[in-house]
Amino acid sequence: MRSDLGPGGRLVAAGLAAVWIVGGLGSLAVGLRLRPGVLPVVLGVLAVGYGWIWVQVVRTGRRRPWPFGRL
């Protein structure tokens, strides 16, 4: 399987995944512990999900297609 990512692309994708997941977990912690609210929890879940998409990019070495086709 050929990788769509250039040299260092997986490294950048892994960094993005880590940033989004850690940021999402931090937002969840703030939303659940320090300042209870719906918005930080929802944003935290979305950030962790986006980080998980980047994890998939790292694992496969291929960019994810846009789900809605070309706009």
C-alpha positions as CSV (number, residue, x, y, z in Angstrom):
1,M,0.0,0.0,0.0
2,R,1.4,3.4,-1.0
3,S,1.3,6.2,1.4
4,D,-0.4,9.5,0.3
5,L,1.5,11.4,2.9
6,G,4.9,13.0,2.0
7,P,8.0,12.7,4.1
8,G,7.2,13.6,7.7
9,G,3.5,13.5,7.0
10,R,2.8,10.8,9.5
11,L,4.8,12.7,12.1
12,V,2.7,15.8,11.5
13,A,-0.5,13.8,11.6
14,A,0.5,12.1,14.9
15,G,1.3,15.5,16.4
16,L,-2.1,16.8,15.3
17,A,-3.8,13.7,16.7
18,A,-2.1,14.1,20.0
19,V,-2.9,17.8,20.2
20,W,-6.6,17.3,19.4
21,I,-7.0,14.3,21.8
22,V,-5.2,16.0,24.7
23,G,-7.2,19.2,24.1
24,G,-10.4,17.3,24.0
25,L,-9.7,15.4,27.2
26,G,-8.7,18.7,28.8
27,S,-12.0,20.2,27.7
28,L,-13.9,17.2,29.1
29,A,-12.1,17.6,32.4
30,V,-13.0,21.3,32.6
31,G,-16.6,20.6,31.6
32,L,-17.1,17.8,34.0
33,R,-15.0,18.8,37.0
34,L,-14.0,22.5,37.3
35,R,-16.9,24.3,35.6
36,P,-19.8,22.0,34.8
37,G,-21.4,22.8,31.5
38,V,-22.6,21.3,28.3
39,L,-20.5,23.3,25.9
40,P,-17.1,22.2,27.1
41,V,-18.2,18.6,27.2
42,V,-19.6,18.7,23.7
43,L,-16.5,20.4,22.3
44,G,-14.3,17.9,24.2
45,V,-16.1,15.0,22.6
46,L,-15.8,16.6,19.1
47,A,-12.1,17.3,19.6
48,V,-11.4,13.7,20.7
49,G,-13.4,12.5,17.7
50,Y,-11.4,14.7,15.4
51,G,-8.2,13.5,17.0
52,W,-9.3,9.9,16.4
53,I,-9.7,10.7,12.7
54,W,-6.0,11.9,12.7
55,V,-5.0,8.6,14.4
56,Q,-6.6,6.8,11.5
57,V,-4.6,8.9,9.1
58,V,-1.4,7.9,10.9
59,R,-2.3,4.2,10.9
60,T,-3.2,4.0,7.2
61,G,-0.8,6.6,5.9
62,R,-3.5,8.0,3.6
63,R,-5.6,11.2,3.7
64,R,-9.2,10.8,4.5
65,P,-11.7,11.7,1.8
66,W,-14.1,14.6,2.4
67,P,-17.4,12.8,3.3
68,F,-19.7,15.2,1.3
69,G,-17.9,15.0,-2.0
70,R,-16.5,18.1,-3.8
71,L,-18.1,21.4,-2.7
